[in-house]
Amino acid sequence: MSTTITELKSPILRLQGGDRPVQENAQGFNFDLAVESSDIGQERMRRKETLAATFRIFAKHGLGIGVVGHLTVRDPGKPDCFWVNPFHVAFSCMKVSDLLLINHNGEVIDGGASGKRYNQAAYAIHAMIHSRRPDVIAVCHSHSVYGSAFASLGRLPDYITQDSLVFYDDIALYPAFGGVVLADEESAHIADYLGKKKAIILQNHGLLTVGQSVESAAFWFLYLEKVCQMQLLADASGRKPVLIGEAEAQFTVQQTGTEESGRFHFQPYLQDIDRDTGRDYIG
């Protein structure tokens, strides 16, 4: 089967009577997107609320283990600083007031109603990526079960499902393990291997995803965890899976692998956690 790859166009359209734009591509997929506020204070709160909600979502989907794992979002008014979870608060209990704002020297400069301690590995990894990638607004890393299991194989997933094509030519492998990442040298190596991609598998460690929003970074992580699970199941079948062709893969990633797609597909997770929690994470 041969597929002609279509170049996408991305006009921003306004819904009549509303303030939420629609992102449309050439294939007719419309993505209803939240508008980022031009007011720094409002945008800061929007990012923090979404980050706190994301911790709850990760907890619900079993993506947090003890104090392991860290999610960050860049501050809109202080772009050299980012908000991160405190070391001692469970993902399932995270609130906006718990989040810590730390600068690229590792100093806590705001937040933390329940304490100021954070995971030093979070600083080492996230600070390096945020400083190297000005396009990155959010970074997600955790030791999820399927992602960590697959990371032990020291390879990338095969392109065997439509879901896996979200990461087509947009995922890297860091083929080393040096223990808990605390040194600038290893975090720099991770950033080097990540390059301009949206995801990286850290060998013998876990998964890490980035995005131009909390929504996209989080959705890429949730999706990559499922892709790793599917790959492990396919490998366990003992049969060789059918690989998807290059033309079909390139065509599909242009539909499903965009920033707008990531943001849009995260909305059901937010709706679900808002229903479950009554939005008590905004406290």
N, C-alpha and C positions, 0 to 999 in steps of 0.2 A: 504494500500500500504506500502510495506516495502522497505527501502533503505539501502544499505550497505554504511557506511561512509568510504570514501577513504582517506588515509593519503596523504597529499600534499607534493610534493617536489618542491623546488624553486631554480633551477639553474639560474644563471645570464648568458644570452647569448648575444653575440655581433652581431649587424647587420653588414653585410659585407659593408665596405666602409663608415661606420658611427661611431658616437661616442655615440649613445643612446642605452642602453642595453634593452633587452626584458626580462621581468619577466614571467616565464612560470610555470604553475602548472600542476598537474597530469591530469586535465580534458581538457587541451589544450587551456586554456585562456591565451593569451599573452598580457602583459602590457608593452607598450612602455614608458619608464621612462626617465625623465631628469636626467642627471648625476650631482651629487653634486660636485662642484669644490674643489680640494685640496688646492687651493689658497684662503686664508681667505678673502682677499678683494673682490675677485670675488664672493665667496659664500655669503658674507654679502650683496652685491648688489643684487644677485639673490633672496635672501630671502626678502629683502626690496621691490624689484619690485613686487614680487608675492604678498606680503602683501598689497601693495598699490592697485594692481589690484583687490584683494579680497574685499577691501572696496567698490570699484566701483561696483563689482558684487553684493555685499550685498545690495547696494543702488538700483540697477536695479531691484532686486527681492523683494524690500519692506521690507528689514530686518533691516533697521536702522530707529530709531524714535528720531528726535531731536539730543540731545547730548548723548543719551543713547546707550550703546553698546561699546564693546572694543575687539579688536583682537590684539594678540601679537605674536612675533616670537623671539626665543632665538638668541642672537648674537653668531656667530660661533667662534669669537676670544675672547669674554668675556662671557663665558657660565653662569655667575652669573648675567648677565644683559639681558634685552629684549627690543625690539622695540615695541612701542605702539602709537596709534593715539592721537594727541592733542585734548583737550577738545572741542575746538571751531570750528573745521573744519568738514564740512559735509562729510559723507561717499562718496557722489557723486563727491566731489571735491578733494579727497585725492591724494597727490603726495608723492613720495619718500622723497622729501626734508622736508615735513611736519612731518614725523615720528620722535618720540623722543626715545632716548636710556636712559633707567633708570636702576639704579642698585637696589639691593634688600634692600637698605636703603631708596628707594623712591626718590633718587636724580637724576635729569636730567644731564647727562654727555655728551650728543651729540645730534645733530639734532635740528629740530624745527625752520625752516627758518621763519615761520609765528607766532611763539610764543612758550612758554615753559610750558603752563598749561596742565595738564592731569587729567583725572577722578580718584579721590582717590580710588574709588571702584575698578577700573582697577588694581591699584597697590595692594590693599588688596587681591583680589581674585587670580590674575595672579601670583604675586610674590610667594604666598604660593604654588601654583600648580607647578610652575617651580622649586622651591627649593625642593619640595617633590618628583617630578617625573623627574629625569635626562633624561629619555627616551623621554619626551615630548619636542618637538621643537616649537609647536604653540598651542595657546589656542584661541577659539572663543566663545564669549558670546554676546548675544543681546536679546532684548525683542520683538521677532517676534510675529506676531499676533496669528497664530495657536499654536505655541509653548507655548506662555504665557497663552492662553486660556486653553490648555490642562494641563498646570502646575497647574492651579487652582483646578484641580480634585484630586491632591495628590496621583497619581498612575502612573504606568508605562504603556506604550502601550501594547496591546495584540499582539501576533504574528499571524497576520491574513493575511498578504500579503508577497510576496517575498521580497519586499522592507524593511519591518520591520525586516527581519531576518539579515540584516546588523548589527543590535544591539543585536542579540541573545546572552544572558548571558554576555553582554558587555555594559550595561547601568545601571545607579544607580538612585535612587530617594533621594533627600535631603528633608526630611519631616518636614521642619520648615521654618518660615519666621520671620526674626528679623529686617525688614526694610532694608535700604540701607546698603550694606556690607562695613563697614569701620573698623571694629575691627578685630584684629588678631585671636581672639577666634572663631568668626563665620567663617572666611575664612579657619581656620584650620579644622573646622568641615566639611566644604564643601569638602576640600581635602581628609579628612578621608573617607567620603561617596563615593567619586569618586574612591578611591583606584587605581586599575590598569586598570580601564575601560576606554573606549573611549568617553563616554558621560554621562551626568547627567542632570536630570530634577530638577530644583530648584523650590520647591513648592511655588505657588503664585508669581513667579518671572520670570522664563524663562528657556532657554536652554543653555547648555555649552558643548562644544566638545573639544577634544584634539587630536593631531596627531604627528607623527614623521616628519611631514612636514607641511607647510602652506596649501598645496594642500589637504592633507587628512583631516586635522582638519576642513577646510572650507567645503569640500564635505560632511563630516559627519553632519555638521550643516544644510546645505541645505537639505540633505536627511531626517534628523530628523524632520525638519519643515514639510516636506511632509508627513512623517509617522504620525505626530500629526494631520495633516489635514485629512488624511484618517481615523484615529481612530475616530475623531469627527464626520465625515460623517457616519461612520458605526454605531456609538452610536445613532446618530439622526434618523437612519432608524427604530429604535424600535425593531429590530430583533437581535437575538443572532448570532454573526458571527461564522463561522467554524474556529476552531483553527488549526494551522499547527502542525503536530506531532514532537516529539523531534528528532527522527532520521533524518527526512527531514530538520529540522531546523539546526541541527549540520552540516549536509552535505552542506547546502546552505551557511552558514556563512563562511565556509572554502573557498568558492569560491569568495564571494562578500564582506566579512568583513575584508579583509587584508589591511595592509598599502599600498601595491602596487596597489590594486584595487581602494582605495580611491584616490591616486595620479592620476591614469590613468583616472578615471571617472570625475575628475575636469578639464581635458584639454579642453573639449568643452566650458566650462564656460570662460576659459581664451581666447580661440579663439574668442568667441563672444564679449567679452569686448574689446579685441584688435581691432576688426573691428569697434566697436562703437566709441571708443575713439581715435583711431590712436596712442595708447600707450602714450597719453600725461601725464599719471600718473607717468612716469619715470622722470619728471622734478624736 
